[in-house]
Amino acid sequence: MTKRSYRTLGVVGLAFGLAAAIACTMLILRGAQGDGVDAGLVLTARLAFVFFWPCYVAGALVSLFGPVFMPLRRYARDLGLAFAAVELVHLSLVARLCWIGEAPSRSTFILFGSAAIFVAIIALLSFDFARRHVNDRVIRAIRWVGMNLIIYAFAVDFLHSPLSGGAKHIIEYLPFTTLSLAGPVLRLLAWMKTIDRILRHSPYVTGLGARRAP
């Protein structure tokens, strides 16, 4: 194994271990029925977001603010796989919820189930043995659709009555809600900056401007 592989394994192992510890603690303290499972779901979802958000915005931050964020971009794959590892624990709690007869609604299953499928696909395509069999454009398209669907699913979760339920509820939800909305905005701004740079260096646009000049 390479040094990078050991680093990835360490980050993913840490994330999985932390998520598993949180889930087990909630089940022990609050019981393996509704309350304990619900608490574990809430906490593992937030832990997953902590790993996902930097991965989601890493490229945009580099584009907007320069190389100071390059270390974050270099670790984006590790963070993404760590997010996938936390999702395994989160989904096991969802399975437990179904087992005890408190399954989420159909709409919840459709949205978050679709996001979970994309998590698995994107994680698989981060490995060379899978990536070499898929066209690069297809991989980029899958990542774009999947990453934006995942951030949308997080936003739907965090926007569920974020400003109601008292100060404690607001403190728990507002930071995650803000970040879930800020992420797509940062990526949009980075995309607009890229388009502007391409247009500025386009021979057609440059020539058109020269012809219009007096």
JOJODA-V53693 format. One record per residue. N is the residue number from 1. RES is the residue in three letters. PHI is phi in radians with two decimals (* if undefined). Layout:
n->[N & N]
res->[RES & RES]
phi->[PHI & PHI]
This chain:
n->[1 & 2 & 3 & 4 & 5 & 6 & 7 & 8 & 9 & 10 & 11 & 12 & 13 & 14 & 15 & 16 & 17 & 18 & 19 & 20 & 21 & 22 & 23 & 24 & 25 & 26 & 27 & 28 & 29 & 30 & 31 & 32 & 33 & 34 & 35 & 36 & 37 & 38 & 39 & 40 & 41 & 42 & 43 & 44 & 45 & 46 & 47 & 48 & 49 & 50 & 51 & 52 & 53 & 54 & 55 & 56 & 57 & 58 & 59 & 60 & 61 & 62 & 63 & 64 & 65 & 66 & 67 & 68 & 69 & 70 & 71 & 72 & 73 & 74 & 75 & 76 & 77 & 78 & 79 & 80 & 81 & 82 & 83 & 84 & 85 & 86 & 87 & 88 & 89 & 90 & 91 & 92 & 93 & 94 & 95 & 96 & 97 & 98 & 99 & 100 & 101 & 102 & 103 & 104 & 105 & 106 & 107 & 108 & 109 & 110 & 111 & 112 & 113 & 114 & 115 & 116 & 117 & 118 & 119 & 120 & 121 & 122 & 123 & 124 & 125 & 126 & 127 & 128 & 129 & 130 & 131 & 132 & 133 & 134 & 135 & 136 & 137 & 138 & 139 & 140 & 141 & 142 & 143 & 144 & 145 & 146 & 147 & 148 & 149 & 150 & 151 & 152 & 153 & 154 & 155 & 156 & 157 & 158 & 159 & 160 & 161 & 162 & 163 & 164 & 165 & 166 & 167 & 168 & 169 & 170 & 171 & 172 & 173 & 174 & 175 & 176 & 177 & 178 & 179 & 180 & 181 & 182 & 183 & 184 & 185 & 186 & 187 & 188 & 189 & 190 & 191 & 192 & 193 & 194 & 195 & 196 & 197 & 198 & 199 & 200 & 201 & 202 & 203 & 204 & 205 & 206 & 207 & 208 & 209 & 210 & 211 & 212 & 213 & 214]
res->[MET & THR & LYS & ARG & SER & TYR & ARG & THR & LEU & GLY & VAL & VAL & GLY & LEU & ALA & PHE & GLY & LEU & ALA & ALA & ALA & ILE & ALA & CYS & THR & MET & LEU & ILE & LEU & ARG & GLY & ALA & GLN & GLY & ASP & GLY & VAL & ASP & ALA & GLY & LEU & VAL & LEU & THR & ALA & ARG & LEU & ALA & PHE & VAL & PHE & PHE & TRP & PRO & CYS & TYR & VAL & ALA & GLY & ALA & LEU & VAL & SER & LEU & PHE & GLY & PRO & VAL & PHE & MET & PRO & LEU & ARG & ARG & TYR & ALA & ARG & ASP & LEU & GLY & LEU & ALA & PHE & ALA & ALA & VAL & GLU & LEU & VAL & HIS & LEU & SER & LEU & VAL & ALA & ARG & LEU & CYS & TRP & ILE & GLY & GLU & ALA & PRO & SER & ARG & SER & THR & PHE & ILE & LEU & PHE & GLY & SER & ALA & ALA & ILE & PHE & VAL & ALA & ILE & ILE & ALA & LEU & LEU & SER & PHE & ASP & PHE & ALA & ARG & ARG & HIS & VAL & ASN & ASP & ARG & VAL & ILE & ARG & ALA & ILE & ARG & TRP & VAL & GLY & MET & ASN & LEU & ILE & ILE & TYR & ALA & PHE & ALA & VAL & ASP & PHE & LEU & HIS & SER & PRO & LEU & SER & GLY & GLY & ALA & LYS & HIS & ILE & ILE & GLU & TYR & LEU & PRO & PHE & THR & THR & LEU & SER & LEU & ALA & GLY & PRO & VAL & LEU & ARG & LEU & LEU & ALA & TRP & MET & LYS & THR & ILE & ASP & ARG & ILE & LEU & ARG & HIS & SER & PRO & TYR & VAL & THR & GLY & LEU & GLY & ALA & ARG & ARG & ALA & PRO]
phi->[* & -1.45 & -1.08 & -1.12 & -1.13 & -1.12 & -1.09 & -1.08 & -1.07 & -1.14 & -1.13 & -1.13 & -1.09 & -1.10 & -1.10 & -1.12 & -1.10 & -1.15 & -1.11 & -1.12 & -1.12 & -1.11 & -1.08 & -1.12 & -1.09 & -1.13 & -1.18 & -1.28 & -1.31 & -1.97 & 1.65 & -1.54 & -1.76 & -0.99 & -1.09 & -1.15 & -1.18 & -1.06 & -1.11 & -1.10 & -1.10 & -1.08 & -1.25 & -1.23 & -1.11 & -1.23 & -1.11 & -1.05 & -1.14 & -1.04 & -1.44 & -1.29 & -1.05 & -1.06 & -1.12 & -1.17 & -1.80 & -0.97 & -1.11 & -1.13 & -1.12 & -1.12 & -1.11 & -1.48 & -2.11 & 1.65 & -1.20 & -1.04 & -1.73 & -1.06 & -1.01 & -1.12 & -1.17 & -1.14 & -1.63 & -1.04 & -1.11 & -1.06 & -1.13 & -1.12 & -1.21 & -1.12 & -1.03 & -1.08 & -1.15 & -1.13 & -1.07 & -1.04 & -1.17 & -1.05 & -1.19 & -1.15 & -1.25 & -1.08 & -1.06 & -1.11 & -1.07 & -1.16 & -1.10 & -1.57 & 1.48 & -2.15 & -1.10 & -1.10 & -1.20 & -1.09 & -1.09 & -1.11 & -1.09 & -1.12 & -1.18 & -1.32 & -1.18 & -1.09 & -1.08 & -1.13 & -1.10 & -1.15 & -1.01 & -1.13 & -1.16 & -1.12 & -1.08 & -1.10 & -1.30 & -1.43 & -1.76 & -1.03 & -1.09 & -1.61 & -1.15 & -1.21 & -1.72 & -2.20 & -1.06 & -1.05 & -1.14 & -1.14 & -1.08 & -1.10 & -1.15 & -1.09 & -1.10 & -1.10 & -1.13 & -1.12 & -1.10 & -1.28 & -1.16 & -1.13 & -1.15 & -1.13 & -1.09 & -1.07 & -1.08 & -1.04 & -1.14 & -1.31 & -1.46 & -1.29 & 0.89 & -1.24 & -1.94 & -2.20 & 1.64 & 1.66 & -1.09 & -1.06 & -1.11 & -1.11 & -1.08 & -1.24 & -1.76 & -1.03 & -1.04 & -1.22 & -1.10 & -1.07 & -1.17 & -1.16 & -1.52 & -1.24 & -0.98 & -1.07 & -1.12 & -1.09 & -1.18 & -1.14 & -1.11 & -1.13 & -1.11 & -1.11 & -1.15 & -1.12 & -1.08 & -1.08 & -1.15 & -1.12 & -1.15 & -1.11 & -1.77 & -1.30 & -1.02 & -1.16 & -1.16 & -1.09 & -1.15 & -1.13 & -1.15 & -1.16 & -1.18 & -1.43 & -1.16 & -1.16]
